[in-house]
Amino acid sequence: MRILIATDAWHPQVNGVVRTLRSLAAAVESLGASIAFLTPEGMRTVALPSYPSIRLAVPPPGAVARRIEAMAPDVVHIATEGPIGHLARRYCLRTGRRFTTSFHTRLADYAAARWPIPADVTWGWLRWFHNAGSATMAATPSLVDELQGRGFRKVMRWPRGVDVSLFRPRPGRDLGLPRPVFLSVGRVAVEKNLEAFLALDLPGSKVVVGDGPALPALAAAHPEVRFLGERHGEALAEVYAAADVFVFPSRTDTFGLVLLEALASGLPVAGLPVPATRDVVGDAPVAVLDDDLRAACLAALDIRSEPCRAYAMTLTWEESARRFLANLQGAGVWSPPPPAPGRREERRSHLVRA
Protein backbone atom coordinates (compact mmCIF):
# COMPACT_ATOMS: atom_id res chain seq x y z
CA MET A 1 0.00 0.00 0.00
CA ARG A 2 1.29 3.43 -0.98
CA ILE A 3 0.27 6.26 1.34
CA LEU A 4 0.73 9.90 0.43
CA ILE A 5 0.88 12.34 3.34
CA ALA A 6 0.43 16.02 2.49
CA THR A 7 2.12 18.27 5.04
CA ASP A 8 3.09 21.92 5.28
CA ALA A 9 5.31 21.11 8.27
CA TRP A 10 8.65 19.81 7.03
CA HIS A 11 12.35 20.42 7.20
CA PRO A 12 13.99 22.66 8.22
CA GLN A 13 11.21 23.04 10.79
CA VAL A 14 11.84 21.08 13.97
CA ASN A 15 8.63 20.24 15.76
CA GLY A 16 6.44 17.38 16.90
CA VAL A 17 4.56 17.16 13.62
CA VAL A 18 7.71 16.62 11.57
CA ARG A 19 9.12 14.08 14.05
CA THR A 20 5.80 12.23 14.17
CA LEU A 21 5.54 11.93 10.39
CA ARG A 22 9.13 10.80 9.93
CA SER A 23 8.80 8.21 12.70
CA LEU A 24 5.52 6.95 11.24
CA ALA A 25 7.10 6.53 7.81
CA ALA A 26 9.93 4.44 9.24
CA ALA A 27 7.55 2.27 11.27
CA VAL A 28 5.01 1.46 8.53
CA GLU A 29 7.70 -0.06 6.32
CA SER A 30 7.96 -3.04 8.67
CA LEU A 31 4.19 -3.48 8.31
CA GLY A 32 4.23 -3.78 4.53
CA ALA A 33 3.25 -0.23 3.61
CA SER A 34 5.16 2.81 2.38
CA ILE A 35 4.73 6.55 2.82
CA ALA A 36 5.64 9.32 0.40
CA PHE A 37 5.43 12.95 1.46
CA LEU A 38 4.03 15.93 -0.41
CA THR A 39 5.87 18.84 1.21
CA PRO A 40 6.94 22.43 0.43
CA GLU A 41 10.32 21.18 -0.81
CA GLY A 42 11.09 22.71 -4.20
CA MET A 43 8.40 25.38 -3.87
CA ARG A 44 8.66 29.08 -3.13
CA THR A 45 7.87 29.83 0.50
CA VAL A 46 6.99 32.91 2.53
CA ALA A 47 7.51 33.48 6.24
CA LEU A 48 4.51 33.30 8.53
CA PRO A 49 3.90 36.80 9.94
CA SER A 50 5.48 37.18 13.40
CA TYR A 51 6.95 33.68 13.09
CA PRO A 52 9.78 33.80 10.52
CA SER A 53 11.07 30.29 11.27
CA ILE A 54 7.82 28.84 9.88
CA ARG A 55 7.54 29.25 6.14
CA LEU A 56 4.45 28.47 4.08
CA ALA A 57 4.56 27.16 0.53
CA VAL A 58 3.28 29.15 -2.43
CA PRO A 59 2.77 26.32 -4.93
CA PRO A 60 2.53 27.13 -8.66
CA PRO A 61 -0.94 26.54 -10.13
CA GLY A 62 -1.62 22.84 -10.48
CA ALA A 63 1.64 21.78 -8.81
CA VAL A 64 0.03 19.90 -5.92
CA ALA A 65 -2.42 18.08 -8.20
CA ARG A 66 0.40 17.05 -10.56
CA ARG A 67 2.49 15.72 -7.69
CA ILE A 68 -0.38 13.66 -6.31
CA GLU A 69 -1.10 12.19 -9.74
CA ALA A 70 2.58 11.42 -10.30
CA MET A 71 2.83 9.63 -6.95
CA ALA A 72 -0.31 7.57 -7.72
CA PRO A 73 -1.01 6.74 -4.07
CA ASP A 74 -3.53 4.23 -2.78
CA VAL A 75 -4.38 6.50 0.16
CA VAL A 76 -4.13 10.25 0.79
CA HIS A 77 -3.74 11.58 4.32
CA ILE A 78 -3.62 15.34 5.01
CA ALA A 79 -1.59 16.24 8.09
CA THR A 80 -1.78 20.04 8.14
CA GLU A 81 -4.17 22.83 7.26
CA GLY A 82 -1.73 25.11 5.41
CA PRO A 83 -1.44 25.71 1.66
CA ILE A 84 -0.19 22.19 0.87
CA GLY A 85 -2.95 20.61 2.94
CA HIS A 86 -5.59 22.93 1.50
CA LEU A 87 -4.65 22.20 -2.10
CA ALA A 88 -4.41 18.45 -1.48
CA ARG A 89 -7.88 18.60 0.10
CA ARG A 90 -9.24 20.52 -2.89
CA TYR A 91 -7.75 18.00 -5.32
CA CYS A 92 -9.28 15.06 -3.45
CA LEU A 93 -12.71 16.70 -3.37
CA ARG A 94 -12.54 17.64 -7.05
CA THR A 95 -11.55 14.13 -8.14
CA GLY A 96 -13.83 12.25 -5.75
CA ARG A 97 -10.96 10.70 -3.82
CA ARG A 98 -11.62 9.94 -0.16
CA PHE A 99 -8.99 11.05 2.33
CA THR A 100 -8.25 11.31 6.04
CA THR A 101 -6.78 14.15 8.09
CA SER A 102 -5.01 14.53 11.42
CA PHE A 103 -5.23 17.26 14.04
CA HIS A 104 -1.78 18.14 15.36
CA THR A 105 -1.87 21.80 16.38
CA ARG A 106 -4.25 23.97 18.38
CA LEU A 107 -4.33 26.65 15.70
CA ALA A 108 -7.27 28.47 17.29
CA ASP A 109 -5.33 29.02 20.52
CA TYR A 110 -2.11 29.96 18.74
CA ALA A 111 -3.82 32.39 16.38
CA ALA A 112 -5.71 34.09 19.22
CA ALA A 113 -2.44 34.53 21.12
CA ARG A 114 -0.72 36.24 18.17
CA TRP A 115 -3.36 38.01 16.11
CA PRO A 116 -6.83 39.54 16.71
CA ILE A 117 -8.62 36.45 15.43
CA PRO A 118 -11.46 35.12 17.63
CA ALA A 119 -10.92 31.47 18.53
CA ASP A 120 -14.47 30.59 17.45
CA VAL A 121 -13.73 31.78 13.93
CA THR A 122 -10.65 29.57 13.65
CA TRP A 123 -12.47 26.58 15.14
CA GLY A 124 -15.22 27.00 12.56
CA TRP A 125 -12.68 27.01 9.75
CA LEU A 126 -10.92 23.93 11.18
CA ARG A 127 -14.22 22.09 11.44
CA TRP A 128 -14.97 22.92 7.79
CA PHE A 129 -11.51 21.76 6.74
CA HIS A 130 -11.48 18.41 8.54
CA ASN A 131 -15.11 17.38 8.13
CA ALA A 132 -14.62 17.11 4.37
CA GLY A 133 -12.48 14.04 5.00
CA SER A 134 -13.54 10.52 5.93
CA ALA A 135 -12.03 10.79 9.43
CA THR A 136 -9.79 12.99 11.56
CA MET A 137 -7.08 11.41 13.71
CA ALA A 138 -6.17 12.89 17.11
CA ALA A 139 -3.48 11.84 19.55
CA THR A 140 -5.24 11.56 22.91
CA PRO A 141 -8.64 10.60 24.35
CA SER A 142 -9.30 14.10 25.67
CA LEU A 143 -8.53 15.66 22.28
CA VAL A 144 -10.85 13.17 20.59
CA ASP A 145 -13.60 14.16 23.02
CA GLU A 146 -12.94 17.88 22.55
CA LEU A 147 -13.02 17.70 18.76
CA GLN A 148 -16.23 15.69 18.82
CA GLY A 149 -17.73 18.28 21.16
CA ARG A 150 -16.75 21.01 18.69
CA GLY A 151 -18.60 19.34 15.84
CA PHE A 152 -15.85 17.29 14.19
CA ARG A 153 -17.79 14.36 12.79
CA LYS A 154 -15.59 11.25 12.79
CA VAL A 155 -12.60 11.45 15.12
CA MET A 156 -10.30 8.47 15.68
CA ARG A 157 -7.49 8.13 18.17
CA TRP A 158 -3.96 7.82 16.80
CA PRO A 159 -1.47 7.50 19.69
CA ARG A 160 2.19 8.41 19.35
CA GLY A 161 5.38 6.51 20.12
CA VAL A 162 9.00 7.10 21.05
CA ASP A 163 12.36 5.78 19.86
CA VAL A 164 13.47 3.97 23.01
CA SER A 165 16.81 2.98 21.48
CA LEU A 166 17.80 6.62 20.98
CA PHE A 167 16.20 8.13 24.06
CA ARG A 168 17.47 6.08 26.98
CA PRO A 169 19.21 6.52 30.34
CA ARG A 170 22.93 7.16 29.93
CA PRO A 171 24.58 6.93 33.35
CA GLY A 172 27.35 9.40 34.00
CA ARG A 173 26.18 12.08 31.59
CA ASP A 174 26.61 15.58 32.98
CA LEU A 175 26.20 19.12 31.66
CA GLY A 176 28.71 20.58 34.09
CA LEU A 177 25.98 22.57 35.84
CA PRO A 178 24.83 22.62 39.46
CA ARG A 179 22.36 19.83 40.20
CA PRO A 180 19.49 19.21 40.07
CA VAL A 181 19.02 20.09 36.40
CA PHE A 182 15.47 21.02 35.35
CA LEU A 183 15.10 20.68 31.58
CA SER A 184 12.54 21.95 29.06
CA VAL A 185 12.64 21.02 25.37
CA GLY A 186 10.52 22.52 22.62
CA ARG A 187 9.77 25.51 20.46
CA VAL A 188 10.61 28.74 22.26
CA ALA A 189 7.40 30.61 21.58
CA VAL A 190 4.74 32.44 23.54
CA GLU A 191 2.18 29.65 23.18
CA LYS A 192 4.47 27.22 25.01
CA ASN A 193 4.10 29.11 28.32
CA LEU A 194 7.85 28.80 28.89
CA GLU A 195 7.96 31.90 31.09
CA ALA A 196 6.05 29.96 33.75
CA PHE A 197 9.06 27.64 34.06
CA LEU A 198 11.80 30.24 33.68
CA ALA A 199 10.38 32.44 36.45
CA LEU A 200 10.42 29.65 39.05
CA ASP A 201 12.74 29.80 42.05
CA LEU A 202 14.35 26.36 41.86
CA PRO A 203 17.56 24.86 43.21
CA GLY A 204 20.30 23.81 40.81
CA SER A 205 20.00 24.80 37.14
CA LYS A 206 17.38 25.43 34.48
CA VAL A 207 18.14 24.37 30.90
CA VAL A 208 16.15 25.02 27.71
CA VAL A 209 16.65 23.22 24.40
CA GLY A 210 14.95 24.68 21.33
CA ASP A 211 14.65 27.71 19.10
CA GLY A 212 11.83 30.06 18.26
CA PRO A 213 10.70 33.67 18.02
CA ALA A 214 10.67 34.26 21.79
CA LEU A 215 14.25 33.07 22.33
CA PRO A 216 16.06 36.46 22.22
CA ALA A 217 13.65 38.11 24.67
CA LEU A 218 13.57 35.18 27.09
CA ALA A 219 17.34 34.71 27.03
CA ALA A 220 17.82 38.41 27.81
CA ALA A 221 15.27 38.31 30.63
CA HIS A 222 16.72 35.15 32.20
CA PRO A 223 20.52 35.21 32.01
CA GLU A 224 20.71 32.53 34.72
CA VAL A 225 19.08 29.96 32.40
CA ARG A 226 21.17 27.90 29.98
CA PHE A 227 19.66 28.15 26.50
CA LEU A 228 21.28 25.48 24.33
CA GLY A 229 19.47 26.16 21.06
CA GLU A 230 18.26 23.33 18.85
CA ARG A 231 19.59 19.83 19.43
CA HIS A 232 18.76 16.74 17.41
CA GLY A 233 19.34 13.01 17.56
CA GLU A 234 22.19 11.90 19.79
CA ALA A 235 22.96 15.46 20.88
CA LEU A 236 19.40 15.88 22.15
CA ALA A 237 19.35 12.45 23.77
CA GLU A 238 22.55 13.29 25.66
CA VAL A 239 20.94 16.40 27.16
CA TYR A 240 17.88 14.46 28.31
CA ALA A 241 20.12 11.88 29.95
CA ALA A 242 22.08 14.57 31.82
CA ALA A 243 19.00 16.18 33.42
CA ASP A 244 17.08 15.31 36.58
CA VAL A 245 13.51 16.52 35.90
CA PHE A 246 11.69 17.34 32.68
CA VAL A 247 9.46 20.41 32.97
CA PHE A 248 6.50 20.78 30.61
CA PRO A 249 4.69 24.09 31.22
CA SER A 250 2.58 24.09 28.04
CA ARG A 251 -1.18 24.45 28.25
CA THR A 252 -1.85 24.22 24.51
CA ASP A 253 -0.03 21.15 23.15
CA THR A 254 -2.17 18.41 21.66
CA PHE A 255 0.31 15.74 22.74
CA GLY A 256 3.93 16.65 23.48
CA LEU A 257 6.33 14.07 22.02
CA VAL A 258 9.01 15.53 24.26
CA LEU A 259 7.20 14.00 27.24
CA LEU A 260 7.77 10.52 25.84
CA GLU A 261 11.38 11.31 24.95
CA ALA A 262 12.01 12.47 28.51
CA LEU A 263 10.35 9.43 30.07
CA ALA A 264 12.28 7.08 27.78
CA SER A 265 15.45 8.80 29.00
CA GLY A 266 14.45 8.02 32.58
CA LEU A 267 13.35 11.56 33.42
CA PRO A 268 10.32 12.20 35.64
CA VAL A 269 7.93 14.88 34.42
CA ALA A 270 6.72 18.03 36.16
CA GLY A 271 3.83 19.81 34.49
CA LEU A 272 0.45 21.44 34.73
CA PRO A 273 -2.71 19.33 35.11
CA VAL A 274 -3.99 19.97 31.58
CA PRO A 275 -5.70 17.29 29.46
CA ALA A 276 -2.90 16.62 26.97
CA THR A 277 -0.27 16.09 29.67
CA ARG A 278 -2.61 13.96 31.79
CA ASP A 279 -3.39 11.82 28.75
CA VAL A 280 0.28 11.11 28.10
CA VAL A 281 1.30 10.14 31.64
CA GLY A 282 -2.01 8.63 32.73
CA ASP A 283 -1.95 7.15 36.22
CA ALA A 284 1.64 5.93 35.94
CA PRO A 285 3.95 6.97 38.81
CA VAL A 286 6.16 8.97 36.45
CA ALA A 287 4.99 12.58 36.81
CA VAL A 288 3.75 15.26 39.16
CA LEU A 289 1.07 17.53 37.70
CA ASP A 290 0.13 20.56 39.77
CA ASP A 291 -1.10 24.09 39.15
CA ASP A 292 1.82 25.06 41.40
CA LEU A 293 4.55 24.27 38.88
CA ARG A 294 7.34 24.86 41.39
CA ALA A 295 5.83 22.31 43.77
CA ALA A 296 5.55 19.85 40.89
CA CYS A 297 9.22 20.33 39.97
CA LEU A 298 10.42 19.72 43.52
CA ALA A 299 8.17 16.71 44.06
CA ALA A 300 9.28 15.13 40.78
CA LEU A 301 12.82 14.89 42.16
CA ASP A 302 11.59 12.00 44.33
CA ILE A 303 10.46 9.88 41.36
CA ARG A 304 12.82 7.08 40.40
CA SER A 305 14.13 6.70 36.87
CA GLU A 306 13.16 3.05 36.37
CA PRO A 307 9.35 3.48 36.27
CA CYS A 308 9.74 6.32 33.76
CA ARG A 309 11.75 4.18 31.40
CA ALA A 310 9.45 1.18 31.84
CA TYR A 311 6.38 3.27 31.02
CA ALA A 312 7.93 4.67 27.84
CA MET A 313 8.88 1.17 26.69
CA THR A 314 5.17 0.40 26.21
CA LEU A 315 4.74 3.27 23.71
CA THR A 316 6.45 2.26 20.47
CA TRP A 317 6.22 3.73 16.99
CA GLU A 318 5.33 0.31 15.59
CA GLU A 319 2.14 0.24 17.66
CA SER A 320 1.43 3.84 16.63
CA ALA A 321 1.81 2.82 12.98
CA ARG A 322 -0.51 -0.15 13.47
CA ARG A 323 -3.20 2.14 14.82
CA PHE A 324 -2.70 4.60 11.95
CA LEU A 325 -3.23 1.83 9.40
CA ALA A 326 -6.21 0.48 11.31
CA ASN A 327 -7.73 3.97 11.26
CA LEU A 328 -7.36 4.12 7.49
CA GLN A 329 -9.30 0.88 7.28
CA GLY A 330 -11.89 2.07 9.80
CA ALA A 331 -12.39 5.29 7.84
CA GLY A 332 -13.10 3.29 4.70
CA VAL A 333 -10.26 4.74 2.64
CA TRP A 334 -8.35 1.46 2.45
CA SER A 335 -9.09 -2.25 2.68
CA PRO A 336 -6.43 -4.87 3.39
CA PRO A 337 -5.82 -7.53 0.76
CA PRO A 338 -7.71 -10.79 1.29
CA PRO A 339 -5.80 -13.64 2.97
CA ALA A 340 -3.90 -15.95 0.67
CA PRO A 341 -5.84 -19.12 -0.20
CA GLY A 342 -5.59 -21.73 2.52
CA ARG A 343 -4.61 -19.35 5.30
CA ARG A 344 -6.56 -19.51 8.50
CA GLU A 345 -8.74 -16.50 9.34
CA GLU A 346 -6.82 -15.67 12.49
CA ARG A 347 -3.70 -15.03 10.44
CA ARG A 348 -5.08 -11.87 8.91
CA SER A 349 -2.66 -9.20 7.79
CA HIS A 350 -0.73 -7.67 10.67
CA LEU A 351 -1.38 -4.31 9.06
CA VAL A 352 -4.77 -3.97 10.67
CA ARG A 353 -4.04 -4.88 14.28
CA ALA A 354 -5.11 -2.00 16.55
C-alpha positions in Angstrom: 0.0 0.0 0.0 1.3 3.4 -1.0 0.3 6.3 1.3 0.7 9.9 0.4 0.9 12.3 3.3 0.4 16.0 2.5 2.1 18.3 5.0 3.1 21.9 5.3 5.3 21.1 8.3 8.6 19.8 7.0 12.4 20.4 7.2 14.0 22.7 8.2 11.2 23.0 10.8 11.8 21.1 14.0 8.6 20.2 15.8 6.4 17.4 16.9 4.6 17.2 13.6 7.7 16.6 11.6 9.1 14.1 14.0 5.8 12.2 14.2 5.5 11.9 10.4 9.1 10.8 9.9 8.8 8.2 12.7 5.5 6.9 11.2 7.1 6.5 7.8 9.9 4.4 9.2 7.5 2.3 11.3 5.0 1.5 8.5 7.7 -0.1 6.3 8.0 -3.0 8.7 4.2 -3.5 8.3 4.2 -3.8 4.5 3.3 -0.2 3.6 5.2 2.8 2.4 4.7 6.6 2.8 5.6 9.3 0.4 5.4 13.0 1.5 4.0 15.9 -0.4 5.9 18.8 1.2 6.9 22.4 0.4 10.3 21.2 -0.8 11.1 22.7 -4.2 8.4 25.4 -3.9 8.7 29.1 -3.1 7.9 29.8 0.5 7.0 32.9 2.5 7.5 33.5 6.2 4.5 33.3 8.5 3.9 36.8 9.9 5.5 37.2 13.4 7.0 33.7 13.1 9.8 33.8 10.5 11.1 30.3 11.3 7.8 28.8 9.9 7.5 29.2 6.1 4.4 28.5 4.1 4.6 27.2 0.5 3.3 29.1 -2.4 2.8 26.3 -4.9 2.5 27.1 -8.7 -0.9 26.5 -10.1 -1.6 22.8 -10.5 1.6 21.8 -8.8 0.0 19.9 -5.9 -2.4 18.1 -8.2 0.4 17.1 -10.6 2.5 15.7 -7.7 -0.4 13.7 -6.3 -1.1 12.2 -9.7 2.6 11.4 -10.3 2.8 9.6 -7.0 -0.3 7.6 -7.7 -1.0 6.7 -4.1 -3.5 4.2 -2.8 -4.4 6.5 0.2 -4.1 10.3 0.8 -3.7 11.6 4.3 -3.6 15.3 5.0 -1.6 16.2 8.1 -1.8 20.0 8.1 -4.2 22.8 7.3 -1.7 25.1 5.4 -1.4 25.7 1.7 -0.2 22.2 0.9 -2.9 20.6 2.9 -5.6 22.9 1.5 -4.6 22.2 -2.1 -4.4 18.5 -1.5 -7.9 18.6 0.1 -9.2 20.5 -2.9 -7.7 18.0 -5.3 -9.3 15.1 -3.5 -12.7 16.7 -3.4 -12.5 17.6 -7.0 -11.5 14.1 -8.1 -13.8 12.2 -5.7 -11.0 10.7 -3.8 -11.6 9.9 -0.2 -9.0 11.1 2.3 -8.2 11.3 6.0 -6.8 14.1 8.1 -5.0 14.5 11.4 -5.2 17.3 14.0 -1.8 18.1 15.4 -1.9 21.8 16.4 -4.3 24.0 18.4 -4.3 26.6 15.7 -7.3 28.5 17.3 -5.3 29.0 20.5 -2.1 30.0 18.7 -3.8 32.4 16.4 -5.7 34.1 19.2 -2.4 34.5 21.1 -0.7 36.2 18.2 -3.4 38.0 16.1 -6.8 39.5 16.7 -8.6 36.5 15.4 -11.5 35.1 17.6 -10.9 31.5 18.5 -14.5 30.6 17.5 -13.7 31.8 13.9 -10.6 29.6 13.7 -12.5 26.6 15.1 -15.2 27.0 12.6 -12.7 27.0 9.7 -10.9 23.9 11.2 -14.2 22.1 11.4 -15.0 22.9 7.8 -11.5 21.8 6.7 -11.5 18.4 8.5 -15.1 17.4 8.1 -14.6 17.1 4.4 -12.5 14.0 5.0 -13.5 10.5 5.9 -12.0 10.8 9.4 -9.8 13.0 11.6 -7.1 11.4 13.7 -6.2 12.9 17.1 -3.5 11.8 19.6 -5.2 11.6 22.9 -8.6 10.6 24.4 -9.3 14.1 25.7 -8.5 15.7 22.3 -10.8 13.2 20.6 -13.6 14.2 23.0 -12.9 17.9 22.5 -13.0 17.7 18.8 -16.2 15.7 18.8 -17.7 18.3 21.2 -16.8 21.0 18.7 -18.6 19.3 15.8 -15.8 17.3 14.2 -17.8 14.4 12.8 -15.6 11.2 12.8 -12.6 11.4 15.1 -10.3 8.5 15.7 -7.5 8.1 18.2 -4.0 7.8 16.8 -1.5 7.5 19.7 2.2 8.4 19.3 5.4 6.5 20.1 9.0 7.1 21.0 12.4 5.8 19.9 13.5 4.0 23.0 16.8 3.0 21.5 17.8 6.6 21.0 16.2 8.1 24.1 17.5 6.1 27.0 19.2 6.5 30.3 22.9 7.2 29.9 24.6 6.9 33.4 27.4 9.4 34.0 26.2 12.1 31.6 26.6 15.6 33.0 26.2 19.1 31.7 28.7 20.6 34.1 26.0 22.6 35.8 24.8 22.6 39.5 22.4 19.8 40.2 19.5 19.2 40.1 19.0 20.1 36.4 15.5 21.0 35.4 15.1 20.7 31.6 12.5 22.0 29.1 12.6 21.0 25.4 10.5 22.5 22.6 9.8 25.5 20.5 10.6 28.7 22.3 7.4 30.6 21.6 4.7 32.4 23.5 2.2 29.7 23.2 4.5 27.2 25.0 4.1 29.1 28.3 7.9 28.8 28.9 8.0 31.9 31.1 6.0 30.0 33.8 9.1 27.6 34.1 11.8 30.2 33.7 10.4 32.4 36.5 10.4 29.7 39.1 12.7 29.8 42.1 14.3 26.4 41.9 17.6 24.9 43.2 20.3 23.8 40.8 20.0 24.8 37.1 17.4 25.4 34.5 18.1 24.4 30.9 16.1 25.0 27.7 16.7 23.2 24.4 15.0 24.7 21.3 14.7 27.7 19.1 11.8 30.1 18.3 10.7 33.7 18.0 10.7 34.3 21.8 14.3 33.1 22.3 16.1 36.5 22.2 13.7 38.1 24.7 13.6 35.2 27.1 17.3 34.7 27.0 17.8 38.4 27.8 15.3 38.3 30.6 16.7 35.1 32.2 20.5 35.2 32.0 20.7 32.5 34.7 19.1 30.0 32.4 21.2 27.9 30.0 19.7 28.1 26.5 21.3 25.5 24.3 19.5 26.2 21.1 18.3 23.3 18.9 19.6 19.8 19.4 18.8 16.7 17.4 19.3 13.0 17.6 22.2 11.9 19.8 23.0 15.5 20.9 19.4 15.9 22.2 19.3 12.5 23.8 22.5 13.3 25.7 20.9 16.4 27.2 17.9 14.5 28.3 20.1 11.9 29.9 22.1 14.6 31.8 19.0 16.2 33.4 17.1 15.3 36.6 13.5 16.5 35.9 11.7 17.3 32.7 9.5 20.4 33.0 6.5 20.8 30.6 4.7 24.1 31.2 2.6 24.1 28.0 -1.2 24.5 28.3 -1.9 24.2 24.5 0.0 21.2 23.1 -2.2 18.4 21.7 0.3 15.7 22.7 3.9 16.7 23.5 6.3 14.1 22.0 9.0 15.5 24.3 7.2 14.0 27.2 7.8 10.5 25.8 11.4 11.3 25.0 12.0 12.5 28.5 10.3 9.4 30.1 12.3 7.1 27.8 15.4 8.8 29.0 14.5 8.0 32.6 13.3 11.6 33.4 10.3 12.2 35.6 7.9 14.9 34.4 6.7 18.0 36.2 3.8 19.8 34.5 0.5 21.4 34.7 -2.7 19.3 35.1 -4.0 20.0 31.6 -5.7 17.3 29.5 -2.9 16.6 27.0 -0.3 16.1 29.7 -2.6 14.0 31.8 -3.4 11.8 28.8 0.3 11.1 28.1 1.3 10.1 31.6 -2.0 8.6 32.7 -1.9 7.2 36.2 1.6 5.9 35.9 4.0 7.0 38.8 6.2 9.0 36.4 5.0 12.6 36.8 3.7 15.3 39.2 1.1 17.5 37.7 0.1 20.6 39.8 -1.1 24.1 39.2 1.8 25.1 41.4 4.6 24.3 38.9 7.3 24.9 41.4 5.8 22.3 43.8 5.5 19.8 40.9 9.2 20.3 40.0 10.4 19.7 43.5 8.2 16.7 44.1 9.3 15.1 40.8 12.8 14.9 42.2 11.6 12.0 44.3 10.5 9.9 41.4 12.8 7.1 40.4 14.1 6.7 36.9 13.2 3.1 36.4 9.4 3.5 36.3 9.7 6.3 33.8 11.8 4.2 31.4 9.4 1.2 31.8 6.4 3.3 31.0 7.9 4.7 27.8 8.9 1.2 26.7 5.2 0.4 26.2 4.7 3.3 23.7 6.4 2.3 20.5 6.2 3.7 17.0 5.3 0.3 15.6 2.1 0.2 17.7 1.4 3.8 16.6 1.8 2.8 13.0 -0.5 -0.2 13.5 -3.2 2.1 14.8 -2.7 4.6 11.9 -3.2 1.8 9.4 -6.2 0.5 11.3 -7.7 4.0 11.3 -7.4 4.1 7.5 -9.3 0.9 7.3 -11.9 2.1 9.8 -12.4 5.3 7.8 -13.1 3.3 4.7 -10.3 4.7 2.6 -8.3 1.5 2.5 -9.1 -2.2 2.7 -6.4 -4.9 3.4 -5.8 -7.5 0.8 -7.7 -10.8 1.3 -5.8 -13.6 3.0 -3.9 -16.0 0.7 -5.8 -19.1 -0.2 -5.6 -21.7 2.5 -4.6 -19.3 5.3 -6.6 -19.5 8.5 -8.7 -16.5 9.3 -6.8 -15.7 12.5 -3.7 -15.0 10.4 -5.1 -11.9 8.9 -2.7 -9.2 7.8 -0.7 -7.7 10.7 -1.4 -4.3 9.1 -4.8 -4.0 10.7 -4.0 -4.9 14.3 -5.1 -2.0 16.6 
